[in-house]
Amino acid sequence: MAQIDIPAPWLQTVCKILQSGKAGREIIWTADASLRYEGDFIGAWSYEAHDDFRRHLSRPVVTGCPITMKKPAGTTYEFMFNLKQRESYGKILLTPDQKSIYIFSAHLPLKPKLSCE
């Protein structure tokens, strides 16, 4: 399987939440995501990652891989993007009510390719 174009409605909703959502309520970082982000980008604040996610996900075409997560319910994509000017791995879940996101990953890649490549 290869990367796909991530659907525009998902991208637009996630970007809107990243722009105006409240950390801890609409934008939820998993403990693992926070630890890896803080380890790879020492001294960085989470809002800086939000800005980099939004810049990447606002491009005309964004490719990635759909991911099935056990919990929570929602639609998840993984993708590569630039985080603080370094190629990084991102994984975000949009909840079914489209009011919040879970950031599962925002760190340097552990593997050279995404799961669907």
N, C-alpha and C positions, 0 to 999 in steps of 0.2 A: 504494500500500500504506500501511497505517496502523500505528501502534504496536500491539504485542500485550502481553498479560499475560505476564510472564516466568514460566516454570514454577516452582512452589514447590520441587521437589527441587533445582533448580539454585540458587535463592536460599538455601535452607537450607544446602547444602553450602558455597557461597561464604562465607556468614556464619560458619560454623563455622571455616573456614580463616582468615578475617580475625580471628577471636577468638583462636585458639590457635596459628596457624601461625607458623613461624619465617621471618623476613625472609631472603630470599636462597635459601631452600630450598623452602618451601611457598608463600611470597608473593614473586613475582618481578616486579620493575619493569623494563620495557624502558628502554633508555637514553633514548629519545625521551620517554617518559612522565615519567621523572625530571627531565629538563631542563625540560620545559614546566611541570611542577608547581612546581619550584623557582623558575622565572621568574615564574609567576603568584602564588605564595604565598611570598614571600621570608621566610626564617627559619622556615618550617614544617617539621615533621618528618613523615616518611612515615607513622608510626603515627597521626598526626592524621587523615590521609586514610583510613586503615583504619577508624578509628572512625566517620567520616562516611559512608563506603561502607556499613558495617554498619548504621548507623542507618537509612539509606535503604532498603537491601535487606531489612530486617526488617519493613517496613510490610506490612499485610495484602494490598495489591495494589501491584505495581510493574510499570510498563509500560516498554517499550523496543523495540529492533529487533534481530533476529538478524543476525549478521554472519558472513560466511565469511572465515576467515583462511587464508593459505597455510601458515604455520608459526607455532607448533607446532600439532599436532593438538589439537582440543578444541571446546568449545561456547562461543561468544562472543556477548555482548549489549552493546549500547550504550544509554545512558540519560542523562537529565539528573538531577542531584541537587544538593543544597546542600553545598558544600565550604567550610568556614570561613565559613559564612553568606552565600555567594555562589553564584548559579546556575552550575553547572559541568557539564562533559561527562565522562562516565565510560565506559570500555570495558574489560571483564574477560573473560578466557578461562579456563574450567575445563577442566583436562586430562582425557582419557578415563578415567584411573584414579581421578579425583576426589580426588586427594591434594594437588594444588597449583593455584594460579591464576597467571595472568600479567596484570599491570595494564598495559594498552596506553595508557590515557588517564585523566588526572585533572587537568583544567585548565579554564580559562575557555573557553566555546564559541567555535569559530572560525566557525561557521555558526549561523543562527537556528533551524534545525530538524535533527532526526535524519535519517539517510539514507533511512529508509523513509517519511518524511512527504512 
